[in-house]
Amino acid sequence: MRRFLSLLGRPYLLRPSSYSTAATAPPIIRIENGTFYRKWPSVAAAKQDAVSNPAIFPGLTFSLDSHPTELQHWAILGPSNAGKTTFFEVLRGQHLSLPPTARAYPYLSSAEVQANDARYRIPARAIQYVGFDGERGGVGKSGTRGAYLSARYESRREETDFSVMDYLKGNTDLNPSEEQEGKEVNDQSLGEVIRDLRLGQLVDMPVGNLSNGQTRRARIARALLGKPMVLLLDEPFMGLDPPTMKSLSPMLYSLAQTSSPRLILALRPQDPLPDWITHLIHLGPSLRIGHQGTKESVFQAMKGVKSAERANVKAISKEKMPVSQLWRSRDGLPFTSPTAFPQEGEPLVEMQDVCVKYGDRTVLGGWKQQIDNESREGLWWTVRRGERWGVFGPNGSGKTTLLSLICSDHPQSYSLPIKVFGRGRLPRPGQPGISIFDVQARIGRSSPEIHAFFPRNLSLRQTVENAWADTFLAIPRLNYENDLAVDSFLRWFEAELNPAFVPSRTQAMGRPRNEKDLRSTDWADEILFGDAPFSAQRVALLLRAIVKKPDLVVLDEAFSGMDDHVRDKCMLFLTWGEARSFGVIDGRRARRNSIANNKLSSEKLFDGLSKDQALICVSHVKEEVPGVVRDWMSLPEAGIGKAARFGRFEGPLEGTENGWDDIWGF
């Protein structure tokens, strides 16, 4: 029997191989000059099919050896709508292949696989997919995150509140089939995976209570226990805090080195490219392969682009950047700019002695904090009008719990000493309580939780209009000014929301220059939220959060999943509104040091966050922190007793030396 070492040196059992060399072993996946379609192409309606049923990766050639003499570690690179997930679907046998013989799985049809485990003859079982793109249901499609936002925080355990151990064992069906009942996870393998992925303290926790980073580890563990031959990880670094990201990449490398399973990663432009990746597929526009081969050959083929952009690595050092790009942030703020609203505004959020516990487990506020030279228990925090806050901390530190207290999704917001807009949730002598509808009417929010629960059958226009509704499916209360604002937002971001967008010659990347260039927004009625690319969904939810100009804007990883240029445009819009935009030079988007002032004073409907609004931003990525953020709070890992740390930037974080290291305590 062949064996290989796990992450910590313990052996896993591999199936025996009757092949002695890679030359005699057939590949797991073999695609030779194949073109793929979502449905059978029609010759009679070729022009119509070119739009509704385009060719997918025409002429694709790809091979993944079963027993390579030299390991190949592949990564698929491209923006959110380039087709990374579609490429993985092709590898798993989905979509029509022309010619039909272009795609094959020779090793899965071999006698070796038949003798050891015939289930792996089915590509979908041998090749497992794990995606981290805001999929409904959190971990898998079992609906384990509950039916509504606050369900994850309730103490009552429903039948569907499965524990992490249940999830790892596959016991997440109320009526399991006989085939599922016959499947048992080997106890030794289960213990090793739990140890390797640091899930030991989480096994009894409901999966709906896991943080984003913990959810990723749980999903990878579940996939590994299925013992796939190939594991496809779609954007595994999205939403991870820096410490977790640093530990996840070496862990994936350890798995890749053992080739059980074989790993293929899909990465975004802003994701770090692991050093151990040896081969790349760079996706071009319109579901085409841009470049393919070894990492060095792909970089060489992209000579015209900066090295960091070629590698899709977020790292050009400032010493190597042009001086012209160093004086202001990506959203157009000078690095030396102080806060725009220095006066002390009215408190919008007041927390005193806040401590959230589930039984004996403290998830937020389990520390002593220095307040007016006195040591006080719990979290003490005030957010005022005009302030721009950044909230940081490792996965599981309580950031989402903190925001749920502010937005009144958490049941303990009734009992804890919290005031929102000057009032508590429960009435007090001489002061009525504030209802959840009053709270949410004055807060605009975008978060992974909102994304997971948002109805997929609403159009993009209905998505933005939903800002004026009490619930996701309620009818919004709109007036003429609201309709104008929605049209203005949709028109400004048509390039990011409408796949069929074709810019006019006089149109910049933002609002048209004059009324003659005003374009119809009827397209927003035709595109459903669920059919839009992931990046477009995030843009639509961001617009929903800010369109009604709420008193408090809460952006929880709102820019995560957006392409770089889309994120920069959203940040510019958040800061300046329609007053500034990225211009177009020779048909291409200008760099951020060419931000243009728009002469639209008579038409302008949105001019960025105002002095009467407050902002709370949560992010794990430095580039996704808006330049307007000045105050910050870093939450400690839950249960270690350390207090939250507070600080302040004199300018945008992007231009603050060691600012990111100070936040994380590096």
C-alpha positions in Angstrom: 0.0 0.0 0.0 1.2 3.5 -0.8 0.9 6.0 2.0 1.4 9.8 2.3 1.8 12.2 5.2 -1.1 14.4 6.4 -0.6 18.0 7.5 1.0 17.0 10.8 2.9 13.9 9.6 0.2 11.2 10.2 -0.3 8.8 7.4 -3.5 8.6 5.3 -4.2 5.5 3.3 -4.0 5.8 -0.5 -5.6 3.4 -2.9 -3.0 1.0 -4.5 -1.7 1.8 -7.9 -0.8 -0.7 -10.5 0.9 1.9 -12.6 4.6 2.3 -12.2 5.2 5.5 -14.2 3.3 8.5 -15.4 3.8 7.3 -19.0 1.6 4.2 -18.4 -1.0 5.9 -16.1 -3.9 7.6 -17.9 -4.8 11.1 -16.7 -7.7 11.8 -14.4 -9.0 14.5 -16.7 -8.2 14.8 -20.4 -9.6 17.6 -22.6 -8.3 17.9 -26.1 -9.5 20.7 -28.3 -13.0 20.8 -26.8 -15.6 23.5 -27.0 -18.5 23.5 -24.5 -22.1 24.8 -24.4 -24.8 25.2 -21.8 -27.3 23.7 -24.3 -27.0 22.1 -27.7 -26.1 24.8 -30.2 -28.5 25.5 -33.1 -27.1 26.0 -36.6 -30.3 27.7 -37.7 -30.2 30.3 -34.9 -26.4 30.8 -34.8 -26.6 34.5 -34.3 -29.1 34.3 -31.5 -27.2 31.4 -29.9 -24.0 33.5 -29.9 -25.7 35.7 -27.2 -27.9 33.3 -25.3 -25.7 30.2 -25.7 -22.1 31.3 -26.3 -19.3 28.9 -26.7 -17.5 28.1 -23.5 -13.7 27.9 -23.6 -13.5 27.1 -27.3 -10.5 24.9 -28.2 -9.7 24.0 -24.6 -6.9 21.5 -24.0 -6.2 20.5 -20.4 -4.8 17.4 -18.7 -4.5 16.4 -15.1 -2.2 13.4 -14.6 -3.1 10.7 -12.1 0.5 9.8 -11.3 2.8 12.6 -12.4 6.5 12.3 -12.2 6.6 16.0 -11.3 3.8 17.6 -9.3 1.8 20.2 -11.0 -0.2 22.7 -8.8 -2.7 24.6 -10.9 -4.5 27.9 -10.2 -7.2 29.5 -12.3 -6.9 33.3 -12.4 -9.5 35.8 -13.4 -12.1 38.4 -12.2 -15.4 37.4 -10.8 -17.3 37.1 -14.1 -14.4 35.6 -16.2 -15.8 32.0 -15.7 -13.7 30.4 -13.0 -16.7 28.5 -11.6 -17.8 27.6 -15.1 -14.3 26.2 -15.8 -14.6 24.0 -12.7 -18.0 22.8 -13.9 -16.4 21.8 -17.2 -13.8 19.8 -15.3 -16.6 18.0 -13.3 -18.4 16.9 -16.5 -21.0 19.6 -16.7 -22.0 21.4 -20.0 -22.1 19.8 -23.4 -18.8 18.9 -25.0 -18.2 19.2 -28.8 -16.9 16.9 -30.0 -18.3 14.6 -27.4 -15.0 12.7 -27.3 -12.9 15.8 -26.5 -13.5 15.3 -22.7 -12.7 12.1 -21.0 -11.7 10.6 -17.6 -9.5 7.7 -18.5 -8.2 6.9 -15.1 -11.7 6.9 -13.6 -12.6 4.2 -16.2 -9.5 2.1 -15.3 -9.6 -1.3 -13.7 -7.8 0.1 -10.7 -10.6 2.4 -9.8 -13.2 -0.3 -10.5 -11.4 -2.7 -8.1 -10.9 -0.2 -5.3 -14.1 1.9 -5.3 -16.4 1.9 -8.2 -18.1 5.1 -7.0 -15.2 7.1 -8.3 -16.0 6.1 -11.8 -18.5 9.0 -11.7 -16.6 12.3 -12.2 -18.8 14.3 -9.9 -17.8 12.1 -7.0 -14.1 11.8 -7.8 -13.9 15.6 -8.4 -15.4 17.6 -5.6 -16.1 21.3 -5.7 -16.0 23.7 -2.7 -17.1 27.3 -3.4 -16.9 30.3 -1.1 -18.9 32.8 -3.1 -21.8 33.7 -0.8 -23.8 30.5 -1.5 -27.1 30.4 0.3 -27.1 28.1 3.3 -23.5 28.7 4.5 -22.0 25.3 4.7 -23.4 23.3 1.8 -27.0 23.5 0.6 -28.7 22.1 3.7 -30.0 25.4 4.8 -28.1 25.2 8.1 -27.9 29.0 8.6 -31.6 29.2 9.4 -34.5 30.8 7.6 -33.9 34.4 8.6 -31.0 36.7 9.7 -31.4 36.4 13.5 -32.0 32.6 13.6 -28.2 32.0 14.1 -28.2 33.9 17.4 -31.2 32.3 19.0 -30.8 29.9 21.9 -33.5 27.5 20.9 -32.1 24.7 18.9 -34.2 23.5 15.9 -34.0 20.1 14.3 -32.0 21.7 11.4 -29.5 23.4 13.7 -26.9 20.7 13.0 -23.6 20.7 14.8 -20.2 20.8 13.1 -19.7 17.2 14.0 -23.0 16.3 12.3 -22.0 18.3 9.3 -18.6 16.6 9.0 -20.3 13.1 9.3 -22.9 14.1 6.7 -25.8 13.8 9.1 -27.6 16.9 7.9 -30.7 15.4 6.3 -33.9 14.9 8.3 -34.9 11.9 6.0 -31.6 10.4 4.9 -31.7 7.8 2.1 -30.5 4.3 2.5 -27.3 5.2 0.6 -26.6 8.0 3.0 -27.3 5.9 6.1 -24.8 3.3 4.8 -22.0 5.9 4.6 -19.8 6.1 7.7 -16.8 8.3 8.2 -13.7 6.6 9.5 -13.1 7.8 13.1 -9.4 7.9 12.6 -9.7 10.0 9.4 -12.3 12.2 11.2 -10.0 12.9 14.1 -7.0 13.7 11.9 -9.0 16.1 9.7 -10.4 17.9 12.8 -6.9 18.2 14.2 -5.3 19.4 11.0 -8.0 22.0 10.3 -8.2 23.2 13.9 -11.9 22.4 14.4 -11.6 20.7 17.8 -13.2 23.5 19.7 -16.0 23.9 17.2 -17.4 20.4 16.8 -20.3 20.9 19.2 -21.2 24.4 17.8 -24.1 24.8 15.4 -22.7 25.3 11.9 -24.9 28.4 11.5 -22.8 30.1 14.2 -19.5 29.7 12.4 -17.6 32.7 11.2 -16.5 32.9 7.5 -13.0 31.5 8.2 -14.4 28.7 10.4 -16.9 27.9 7.7 -14.2 27.6 5.1 -12.2 25.1 7.2 -15.4 23.1 7.9 -16.2 22.9 4.2 -12.7 21.8 3.3 -12.8 19.2 6.1 -16.1 17.8 4.8 -14.7 17.6 1.3 -11.6 15.8 2.5 -13.6 13.2 4.4 -15.3 12.4 1.2 -11.8 11.3 0.0 -12.0 12.9 -3.5 -9.3 12.4 -6.1 -9.4 16.1 -7.1 -10.6 19.0 -4.9 -11.6 22.3 -6.6 -11.4 25.3 -4.3 -13.2 28.3 -5.7 -11.8 31.6 -4.2 -10.8 30.0 -0.8 -9.0 33.2 0.4 -12.0 35.5 0.1 -13.1 37.1 3.4 -10.3 35.6 5.5 -8.4 37.6 8.0 -4.6 37.9 7.5 -3.6 35.4 10.2 -6.0 32.7 8.9 -4.9 33.4 5.3 -1.2 32.9 6.4 -2.1 29.5 7.9 -4.5 28.3 5.2 -2.0 28.6 2.3 0.7 26.3 3.9 -2.1 23.9 4.9 -3.3 23.7 1.3 0.3 23.3 0.1 0.7 20.3 2.5 -2.3 18.7 0.9 -1.1 19.5 -2.6 2.3 17.9 -1.9 0.7 14.6 -1.0 -1.5 14.6 -4.2 -4.4 13.3 -2.2 -6.5 15.0 -3.1 -5.1 16.9 -6.1 -5.9 20.6 -5.6 -6.9 23.2 -8.2 -7.5 26.8 -6.9 -9.5 29.6 -8.4 -8.2 33.0 -7.4 -9.3 36.6 -7.9 -7.0 39.5 -9.0 -6.7 40.7 -5.4 -5.9 37.3 -3.9 -2.3 36.4 -3.1 -0.8 33.8 -5.4 0.7 31.0 -3.3 4.4 30.5 -4.1 3.8 26.7 -4.5 1.6 27.2 -7.5 3.5 25.9 -10.6 0.9 26.2 -13.4 -1.6 28.9 -14.3 -4.7 29.3 -16.5 -5.4 33.0 -17.0 -9.0 33.5 -18.1 -9.7 36.2 -20.7 -13.0 37.9 -21.6 -16.1 36.1 -23.0 -15.3 32.7 -21.5 -12.0 32.4 -23.3 -8.6 31.0 -22.2 -6.2 33.9 -22.2 -2.9 32.2 -21.3 -2.1 28.7 -20.0 1.1 26.9 -18.9 3.8 27.1 -16.3 3.7 30.1 -14.0 6.8 31.6 -15.6 5.5 31.2 -19.2 2.2 32.8 -18.4 3.9 35.8 -16.8 6.2 36.0 -19.8 3.2 36.0 -22.1 1.7 39.0 -20.2 4.7 41.2 -20.6 2.7 44.4 -21.2 1.1 44.3 -17.7 2.7 45.2 -14.4 4.2 42.2 -12.6 1.7 42.3 -9.8 -1.2 42.4 -12.2 0.3 39.5 -14.3 0.5 37.3 -11.2 -2.8 38.5 -9.8 -0.9 39.2 -6.6 -1.7 42.2 -4.4 1.8 43.4 -3.9 3.7 46.1 -5.6 5.8 47.7 -3.0 5.6 51.5 -2.7 9.2 51.8 -3.6 8.4 50.3 -7.0 5.3 52.4 -7.7 5.3 55.6 -9.7 5.5 58.7 -7.5 2.3 60.0 -9.2 0.3 57.2 -7.5 1.6 57.7 -4.0 0.0 61.0 -3.1 -3.6 59.9 -2.8 -5.8 56.9 -2.1 -7.6 54.8 -4.6 -10.8 56.8 -3.8 -9.1 60.1 -4.5 -8.3 61.3 -1.0 -4.8 62.9 -0.4 -2.7 60.8 2.0 -2.3 63.8 4.3 -6.0 64.7 4.5 -7.5 64.8 8.0 -11.0 63.8 8.8 -13.6 65.9 6.8 -15.9 66.4 9.9 -13.7 67.1 12.9 -16.6 68.3 15.1 -18.1 65.9 17.6 -21.5 64.8 16.3 -24.6 63.3 17.9 -24.1 59.7 19.2 -25.8 57.2 16.9 -24.5 54.0 18.7 -23.7 53.8 22.4 -22.4 50.6 24.0 -21.4 50.4 27.7 -20.4 47.2 29.5 -21.5 45.0 26.5 -20.7 41.3 26.9 -22.3 38.6 24.8 -22.3 35.1 26.2 -23.7 31.8 25.1 -23.8 29.8 28.3 -20.2 29.8 29.7 -18.8 30.8 26.3 -18.0 34.5 25.8 -18.0 35.6 22.2 -17.7 39.4 22.6 -16.7 41.7 25.4 -14.9 39.3 27.7 -12.3 41.8 28.8 -11.6 44.9 30.9 -11.3 48.2 29.1 -9.8 51.5 30.3 -12.5 54.2 30.3 -11.6 57.6 31.9 -8.6 56.0 33.7 -10.9 53.4 35.2 -11.0 49.7 34.4 -14.5 48.7 33.1 -15.9 45.4 32.2 -17.0 44.6 28.6 -17.0 46.7 25.4 -17.4 50.5 25.6 -17.9 52.1 22.2 -19.6 55.2 20.8 -20.2 56.0 17.1 -21.1 59.6 16.3 -22.5 61.4 13.2 -19.7 62.1 10.7 -17.4 59.4 12.0 -15.9 56.8 9.7 -15.0 53.6 11.6 -13.2 50.5 10.6 -13.8 47.3 12.7 -11.2 44.6 12.4 -10.3 41.3 14.0 -9.7 37.6 13.3 -12.5 35.3 12.1 -14.6 34.4 15.1 -13.7 37.5 17.1 -17.3 38.8 17.2 -17.4 41.4 14.4 -20.6 40.0 12.9 -22.1 39.7 16.4 -21.3 43.3 17.1 -23.0 44.5 13.9 -26.0 42.3 14.7 -26.4 44.1 18.0 -26.4 47.4 16.3 -28.9 46.3 13.6 -31.1 44.6 16.2 -30.8 41.1 14.7 -29.3 39.7 17.9 -31.8 38.8 20.7 -29.4 40.1 23.3 -29.7 43.6 21.9 -32.9 43.9 24.1 -31.1 43.1 27.3 -27.7 44.7 26.9 -26.9 48.3 27.7 -27.0 49.5 24.0 -28.5 52.7 22.6 -29.1 53.1 18.9 -30.1 56.6 17.7 -30.4 57.7 21.4 -32.8 55.0 22.5 -32.7 51.4 23.7 -34.7 48.5 22.4 -36.9 48.3 25.5 -38.9 51.3 26.9 -37.6 53.1 29.9 -39.2 55.7 32.3 -39.9 58.7 30.2 -38.5 57.2 27.0 -40.1 54.8 24.6 -38.1 51.9 23.1 -37.1 51.9 19.4 -38.6 49.2 17.2 -36.6 47.0 14.9 -38.3 48.7 11.9 -37.2 52.2 13.1 -33.7 50.9 13.5 -33.4 49.2 10.1 -35.1 52.2 8.4 -32.2 54.4 9.5 -29.4 51.9 8.7 -28.1 50.8 5.3 -26.3 47.5 5.4 -24.4 45.2 3.1 -22.9 42.0 4.4 -22.3 38.3 3.5 -25.4 37.4 5.6 -27.6 39.8 3.6 -26.1 38.3 0.4 -26.9 34.8 1.6 -30.5 35.5 2.4 -31.4 38.0 -0.3 -34.1 36.8 -2.7 -32.6 35.7 -6.0 -35.9 36.3 -8.0 -35.8 40.1 -7.5 -34.6 42.2 -10.4 -31.6 44.5 -10.0 -34.0 47.4 -9.9 -36.0 45.8 -7.2 -32.8 45.0 -5.3 -31.9 48.7 -5.1 -35.5 49.8 -4.4 -35.6 47.3 -1.5 -33.8 49.9 0.6 -37.2 51.4 1.2 -38.9 48.1 2.2 -39.3 46.7 5.7 -38.3 43.2 4.6 -36.7 41.6 1.6 -40.0 40.7 0.0 -42.1 43.7 1.2 -43.3 46.4 -1.2 -41.0 49.4 -1.0 -42.5 52.8 -0.3 -41.2 55.0 -3.2 -41.7 58.5 -4.3 -40.5 60.5 -7.3 -37.2 61.5 -5.7 -36.6 57.8 -4.8 -37.2 56.7 -8.4 -34.8 59.3 -9.6 -32.1 58.2 -7.2 -32.5 54.5 -8.2 -32.3 55.4 -11.9 -29.2 57.5 -11.2 -27.4 54.7 -9.3 -28.3 52.1 -11.9 -27.1 54.4 -14.8 -23.9 55.2 -13.0 -23.1 51.5 -12.5 -24.5 50.1 -15.7 -21.1 48.9 -16.8 -20.7 46.8 -13.7 -24.4 45.5 -13.5 -25.4 45.0 -17.1 -23.5 42.3 -19.0 -24.7 43.7 -22.4 -23.4 47.2 -21.6 -21.7 49.1 -24.5 -20.3 52.5 -23.6 -21.0 55.5 -25.8 -18.0 57.6 -27.0 -18.8 60.5 -24.8 -19.7 58.5 -21.7 -17.2 58.3 -18.9 -17.0 55.4 -16.4 -19.6 57.2 -14.3 -22.5 59.4 -15.1 -23.2 60.7 -18.6 -21.9 64.2 -19.4 -25.2 65.6 -20.5 -28.9 64.7 -20.7 -28.5 63.6 -24.3 -26.4 60.7 -23.0 -28.9 59.6 -20.4 -29.5 55.9 -21.1 -32.5 53.8 -20.4 -32.4 51.7 -17.3 -35.0 49.2 -18.5 -32.2 46.5 -18.5 -32.4 46.5 -14.7 -35.9 45.1 -14.9 -34.8 42.2 -17.0 -31.7 41.0 -15.0 -32.5 39.0 -11.9 -30.3 39.3 -8.9 -29.6 35.5 -8.9 -28.5 35.6 -12.6 -26.1 38.5 -12.2 -22.3 37.7 -11.7 -21.1 37.6 -8.1 -19.3 40.9 -8.4 -22.5 42.6 -9.8 -24.5 41.2 -6.9 -22.1 42.8 -4.4 -22.4 46.1 -6.2 -26.2 45.9 -6.2 -26.3 45.3 -2.4 -23.8 48.2 -1.8 -26.1 50.5 -3.8 -29.1 49.2 -1.8 -27.2 50.1 1.4 -26.5 53.8 0.5 -29.2 54.9 -1.9 -31.6 56.2 0.7 -28.8 58.1 2.5 -29.3 56.4 5.9 -28.0 57.8 9.2 -25.7 54.9 9.6 -24.0 52.9 6.8 -22.7 49.4 7.8 -20.5 47.7 5.2 -19.5 44.2 6.4 -17.0 42.9 3.7 -19.1 44.8 1.2 -16.2 45.0 -1.3 -15.1 41.4 -1.0 -15.7 39.5 -4.2 -15.6 42.7 -6.4 -13.0 43.0 -9.1 -10.3 45.6 -8.5 -11.6 48.3 -10.8 -15.2 47.8 -9.6 -14.1 48.1 -6.0 -12.2 51.3 -6.7 -15.1 52.8 -8.5 -17.5 51.9 -5.6 -15.1 53.5 -3.1 -14.8 56.6 -5.3 -18.6 56.8 -5.4 -18.9 56.3 -1.7 -16.6 59.2 -1.0 -17.5 61.7 -3.8 -20.7 60.4 -5.3 -21.3 61.7 -8.8 -18.9 64.5 -8.4 -15.9 62.5 -9.5 -15.3 59.5 -11.8 -12.6 57.6 -13.5 -12.3 59.0 -17.0 -11.8 57.1 -20.2 -8.7 57.7 -22.3 -8.5 56.0 -25.7 -11.4 53.7 -24.8 -9.7 52.5 -21.6 -10.3 53.3 -18.0 -7.9 55.8 -16.6 -5.7 55.1 -13.7 -6.6 56.3 -10.3 -4.2 59.3 -10.6 -6.5 60.5 -13.4 -9.7 60.9 -11.4 -11.9 63.5 -13.2 -14.1 66.2 -11.6 -17.6 66.1 -13.1 -19.5 69.3 -13.8 -22.9 68.0 -12.9 -24.0 70.3 -10.1 -27.5 70.8 -11.6 -28.0 67.0 -12.1 -26.1 65.5 -9.2 -28.3 63.4 -6.9 -25.6 61.8 -4.7 -22.5 63.4 -3.5 -21.1 60.7 -1.3 -21.4 60.2 2.4 -22.4 63.4 4.2 -21.4 64.9 7.5 -24.7 63.7 9.0 -23.9 60.1 8.2 -21.7 57.6 10.0 -19.9 54.7 8.5 -18.8 51.3 10.0 -16.7 49.2 7.7 -15.5 45.6 8.4 -12.8 44.2 6.2 -9.9 41.7 6.2 -8.2 43.2 3.2 -6.3 46.5 3.4 -7.3 47.5 -0.2 -11.0 47.1 0.7 -10.9 49.7 3.5 -12.3 53.1 2.2 -10.0 56.0 2.4 -12.5 58.0 4.5 -12.0 55.6 7.5 -10.2 57.4 10.3 -11.1 55.6 13.6 -10.5 51.9 14.0 -11.2 49.2 16.6 -9.5 45.8 16.5 -11.3 43.0 18.3 -9.3 40.2 20.0 -9.8 36.5 19.4 -12.7 35.4 21.5 -12.0 33.8 24.9 -8.4 35.0 25.4 -9.2 37.8 27.7 -7.4 40.6 25.8 -9.1 43.9 25.4 -10.2 45.5 22.1 -7.6 48.0 20.8 -8.5 51.4 19.4 -6.6 53.8 17.1 -6.9 56.6 14.6 -5.4 57.4 11.2 -4.3 60.9 10.2 -5.2 60.1 6.6 -6.3 57.2 4.4 -5.1 53.8 5.6 -3.6 53.2 2.2 -1.1 56.0 2.9 -0.5 55.3 6.6 2.9 53.8 7.2 2.5 50.6 9.3 -1.2 51.3 9.7 -2.3 47.8 8.7 0.4 46.2 10.9 -0.8 48.3 13.9 -4.3 47.1 13.4 -3.4 43.4 13.5 -0.5 43.8 16.0 2.1 42.5 13.6 
